[in-house]
Amino acid sequence: MNLLDGKLVSEHYKQKIKTEVAQWVANGNKPPHLAAVIVGNDGASEAYVANKVKTCAAVGFNSTLIRLPADTTQAHLNDTIDSLNDNKDIDGFIVQMPLPPHLDSISVTERIKPSKDVDGFHPINMGRMMLSQPCYLPATPKGILLLLEYYKIETKGKHCVVIGRSNIVGSPMTMLMSRKANPGNATVTICHSGTTNLKHFTLQADILIAALGQAEFVKEDMVKHGAVVIDVGITRVDDNTNARGYRLAGDVAFNEVAPLSSYITPVPGGVGLMTVVGLLLNTLAAAKKKCIIKRIKINKIKLYDFKKNY
Ligand code: NAD
């Protein structure tokens, strides 16, 4: 068993980003600037956003954290998004999900200007991804691709099984693993809550990507010998032996699955750290205007036009 070490690989990328930012600034440009909006006091979201802001500083980005109370109205959140869309100093921004239930996350995602949508969740970015056209890739799938690439894991012709079909992880991951690229070019099966006999599929996986959000769900008897196992899940599990009263668990029962896998990601220390790298790389691309998405009007219909690849 080999560890797919998110700590090692994320440090590698952060160093590269830091060097690139220093060069960019030395050439007279302003540092990339990422803003994050957080609504309410969800503990896990607070931790994720704090980590993103901290990492920005480590690579030389500017960052702005906008905290809004849990009872923020949709109108106020919309105004906040509009002002970030118009703020020339901000290169990209995210609205941390999940939002309190009275807020409409779909309209929030659609309100963010695609050229500043460094989470890659806007339908324009998602659609462009589907068509293999320039776009910001969603940060978690992007981080997983970087991890596979770093360890030179062959994906072409392999059978990749993804558990989970969410818009932010499972579905884009399926798409990216199947497209003609490296990593990619795999034959992909997507499993979800409607799948019967899940084990039948997971046992066929050369590469198994678990993104279902159920602690230690994937057991030893569900994994083929020699499989590459990517664990996306992060769930807080009560643990009185831990000072915080909980520990973080992945979707894979690591201790029993690791011995039969060829490569496996730990939780924590795996995909989560790579997600931040995906976000930083998208923000760097936004700052360098490598992926310019301009609103254009043809016959009074608003369209979006990507000017360059990145
Ligand atoms: P989600 O709840 O939106 O989607 C879960 C998916 O899993 C659904 O499509 C559902 O059909 C499927 N599913 C649920 N139970 C299942 C079962 N028993 N069998 C088969 N499929 C089942 O979740 P999400 O946003 O995709 O996140 C999944 C997990 O990944 C969560 O633990 C989340 O915290 C974590 N996550 C981690 C990162 C990271 O950076 N590591 C990023 C995003 C999400």
Residues whose N, C-alpha, C, O or C-beta is under 5 A from the ligand:
A	BS01	NAD	T140 I163 G164 R165 S166 V169 G170 C191 H192 S193 A211 L212 G213 V232 G233 I234 T235 V271 G272 T275
